[in-house]
Amino acid sequence: MKKIALMLFLALLFNSNVASAHSKLETSTPKAGETITGKLPEISLTFNTTIEESSKFILLHEGKTEVPVSDIKIDGSTLTGKIPDELKNGSYTVEWDIVGADTHVVKDSMNFNVQRETAAAEDKSPQTQEEEKPQTQEPKTSSEQEKTSSSLPIIIGGVLVVLVIVFLISMFRKKK
């Protein structure tokens, strides 16, 4: 009986990696936490696995107002959508709802900011604005969502290790 219980605990310990193997965001344009200072023509999200055609995302300004995104496409593991208008200054959230190759639905989000000089943008001709490439500043911090999703496997693993240690201590005490 003790051997069976020990094998079950070890199986749970090794399966904690399987539980955390769901689809996750690998790269994005813009990056999580990034501050955009120029034009952003599209949003691109690349995941660690191929995603299904039913996958989608929305863009929210200040966490509440949905910004229209057009021409949303899926190409293997990348989900992209065009932003029709220049974004206003402020905080933006990209919320995605994808189905990965493992057939699990993953809902998550990331934030970025837009901080442009409005007077300089209005003074430029429309032709100059179209030719302008996105100018960015490196992100200062990761989004809270990424911190939570990356620490979850560590927390699960830690809890399982503690359970195994408690179980082993109780087994050794019973033998004495």
C-alpha positions in Angstrom: 0.0 0.0 0.0 2.8 2.4 0.9 4.6 1.7 -2.4 1.4 2.4 -4.4 0.9 5.7 -2.5 4.5 6.7 -3.2 4.2 5.9 -6.9 1.0 8.0 -7.0 2.7 11.0 -5.5 5.7 10.6 -7.9 3.3 10.3 -10.8 1.6 13.6 -9.7 5.0 15.2 -9.4 6.1 14.3 -12.9 2.7 15.1 -14.4 2.8 18.7 -13.1 4.8 19.6 -16.2 2.1 18.1 -18.4 -0.5 20.3 -16.7 1.5 23.5 -17.5 2.1 22.5 -21.1 -0.9 24.4 -22.4 -0.6 26.9 -25.2 1.1 30.1 -24.2 2.2 33.4 -25.8 5.9 33.3 -27.0 6.2 36.7 -28.7 4.1 39.6 -29.6 4.1 42.9 -31.4 3.8 45.0 -29.4 5.6 43.3 -26.5 3.9 43.0 -23.1 4.5 46.2 -21.1 6.0 48.0 -24.1 5.4 51.7 -24.8 4.6 52.6 -28.4 5.6 56.1 -29.5 4.9 55.8 -33.2 2.3 54.2 -35.5 1.3 50.6 -34.8 -0.3 49.1 -38.0 -1.1 45.6 -36.6 -1.0 43.4 -33.5 0.7 40.0 -33.8 0.6 37.2 -31.3 2.8 34.1 -31.7 2.1 31.1 -29.5 4.2 28.0 -28.7 1.9 25.8 -30.7 -0.3 25.8 -33.8 -3.7 27.4 -33.1 -7.1 26.6 -34.4 -9.1 28.8 -36.8 -11.6 29.6 -34.0 -9.0 31.6 -32.1 -9.5 35.3 -31.8 -8.5 38.4 -29.9 -9.9 41.8 -29.0 -8.2 45.2 -28.2 -9.4 47.3 -25.3 -8.5 50.9 -24.6 -8.2 51.7 -20.9 -9.6 48.3 -20.1 -13.1 49.0 -21.2 -13.6 50.5 -24.7 -13.2 48.0 -27.5 -11.0 49.2 -30.4 -12.0 47.8 -33.9 -9.4 45.3 -35.3 -9.8 44.2 -38.9 -8.5 41.4 -41.0 -7.8 39.0 -38.2 -5.8 36.1 -39.6 -4.3 32.8 -38.3 -1.1 31.5 -39.8 0.1 28.4 -38.0 1.0 29.6 -34.5 0.5 33.4 -35.2 -2.6 35.4 -34.8 -2.6 38.9 -36.4 -5.0 41.8 -36.8 -4.8 45.2 -38.4 -5.5 48.4 -36.5 -7.5 50.7 -38.8 -6.9 54.0 -37.0 -4.0 55.5 -35.0 -4.4 54.6 -31.4 -5.0 57.3 -28.8 -2.5 57.7 -26.0 -3.2 55.5 -23.0 -3.2 51.9 -21.8 -4.3 49.0 -24.0 -5.1 45.4 -23.3 -5.1 42.6 -25.8 -7.3 39.7 -24.7 -7.1 36.5 -26.6 -9.2 33.3 -26.7 -7.3 30.6 -28.5 -7.5 26.8 -29.1 -4.1 25.2 -29.2 -3.0 21.9 -30.7 -3.7 20.3 -27.4 -7.4 21.3 -28.0 -7.5 23.2 -24.7 -9.1 26.7 -24.7 -6.7 29.3 -23.4 -7.9 32.8 -22.4 -5.3 35.3 -21.4 -4.2 38.9 -22.0 -1.3 41.4 -22.0 -1.0 45.1 -21.7 0.9 47.8 -23.6 0.9 51.6 -23.7 0.7 54.3 -26.4 2.5 57.5 -25.7 2.8 59.7 -28.8 3.3 63.5 -29.1 0.0 64.5 -30.5 1.1 67.9 -31.8 4.0 66.3 -33.8 1.7 63.6 -35.2 -0.8 66.2 -36.4 1.9 68.4 -38.1 3.1 65.6 -40.3 1.6 65.0 -43.7 -0.6 61.9 -44.2 2.1 60.5 -46.6 4.8 60.8 -44.0 2.6 59.2 -41.3 2.0 56.2 -43.6 5.7 55.7 -44.2 6.6 55.9 -40.5 7.5 52.6 -38.8 6.6 51.8 -35.2 9.0 53.4 -32.7 9.1 51.6 -29.4 10.7 51.8 -26.0 11.7 48.5 -24.4 9.2 47.3 -21.8 10.1 48.2 -18.3 8.1 45.3 -16.7 6.3 42.2 -17.7 2.5 42.2 -17.5 0.9 40.8 -14.4 -0.7 38.1 -16.6 2.6 36.7 -17.7 4.0 36.7 -14.2 1.0 34.7 -13.0 1.0 32.2 -15.8 4.8 31.6 -15.6 4.7 31.1 -11.8 1.8 28.7 -11.7 3.9 25.6 -12.6 6.4 26.6 -9.9 3.7 26.9 -7.3 2.1 23.6 -8.3 5.5 21.9 -8.2 6.3 23.4 -4.8 3.1 22.2 -3.3 3.6 18.7 -4.7 7.2 18.6 -3.3 5.9 19.6 0.1 3.2 16.9 0.0 5.8 14.2 -1.0 8.1 15.3 1.9 5.2 15.2 4.4 4.2 11.8 3.1 7.7 10.4 3.3 8.2 11.7 6.8 4.9 10.1 7.9 6.0 6.8 6.4 9.3 6.9 8.2 7.7 7.7 11.5 5.3 4.7 11.2 8.2 2.4 10.6 9.8 3.4 13.9 
